[in-house]
Amino acid sequence: MTNQEDQNNQLPPKTCSIERLVTMPSDVQKVLEGKKTATRRNGRYADVGEIMTLEGKKFVVERVYSQSLGELTDEHARQEGFNTVEEYRDSILSYHPGMPWLPQMRVWVHEFSSVEE
């Protein structure tokens, strides 16, 4: 199974709220600086079109889809604010000690962009 992109009505229910999508201070800073344009989570935290607000700045969720860790490329890592998949993996594993990094594990990708006001 590769990247599964569906319309909102075909996606499973959200498992968390958009307010929890990006919470690590270093990640918030990367989003505000335009260095992070996606985040991957074990659950689905947002619907397409939903607005995330970080330090008063708004970001709209543009795409939500499922992806396996084995499908990650350096381009995906750059969306997350890292240079390589290895840097991204090491960062995630430092937040979640003992968590395995298995190629078949699936995550939910949330891609977003700044809302110009």
N, C-alpha and C positions, 0 to 999 in steps of 0.2 A: 504494500500500500504506500503510495507517495502522498505528497501534499494534498490534503483533502480540503477543497474550498467549497463551502456551501452558503446558501442564503441563510439569513437569521432563522427563518421558520424551519429549516432543516437541521439546525445545530441543536445539540442537547442543551438542557437548561444550564444557566450560569451556576457555578459552584461558589462564587464569591462576588463581592461588589467591586465596581471599578475603582473605588477609593483605595483598594488594597493592591491595585495593579502594579504600581511603582512606589515603593516605600523606603528603600534603602537610600540614605542621604547621598551617597556617591552616585547612585543611579538617577536620583532626582536631578542632581547637578548636570549629569550627562544629557538628560532630556532637555533641560533648560538651555544648555549650550548647543543643542542640535546634534550632539554626538551619538545619541541613542534614539532610534526611531522604531524600535520593536522591543517587546519583552515576551519571554517564554515562561509559561507557568504550567503546573500539573493540572490545573483546572481552567475552566473558562470564566474569565472575570469581566468580560465586556461584550456588548453587541456592536456590530458595525453602526457607525453614526453616533455612538455614545460619546459624551464629552468627559475628559479627565482634566481636573484642575490641579496644577502644581504651583504653589507659591503665587497664586493669582493669575497664572498664565494658563490658557486653555489649549487642549490638544484633542483632536477628533480621531476616533478609532476608524481606520479605513478598511482593514482586512482582519479576519479572524479565521484561522484554519489549524488543522492538526498536522504535526510533523514528527517524524522519528528523530532521535538524537543522531542516528547514523546518517541522516540526510543533511546534517549541518555542514555548511561550507564556510570559508573565511568571509565571504560576502555576508552571510547570516550573522557571523560573529561581529562584523563591523556595524550591522544594524543595532547590535546590543552594546556597542561602544568599546569593542575590543578589536585587536588586529587579527587574531587568529582563533580558530576553533579551540586550540589548546589553551590559550589565555582565558577564553570564555569558560571552558570546562573547569579549569583550575579555580577560577573565581567562584563558580557555582558550588563546587565541591568544598571550598573553604567555608561557605555559608551553611552547608549541610553535611557536616562530618559523618562519615560512614555510609552516605548515600552512594549506591552504585551508579556508574555511568554506563548504561547498556545501550548499544546501537538500536535495539528494537523498542526501547522506551519511547512513548509518545508524549508530546507536550502540546499545549495550545499556544499558537503564535498570535500575538496581538500587535498589529502594525498601526502606527499613529503618526499624525503630523500636527504641526502648530496651527492654531486657528488665528488668522489675522483679523484683528478688530479695528 
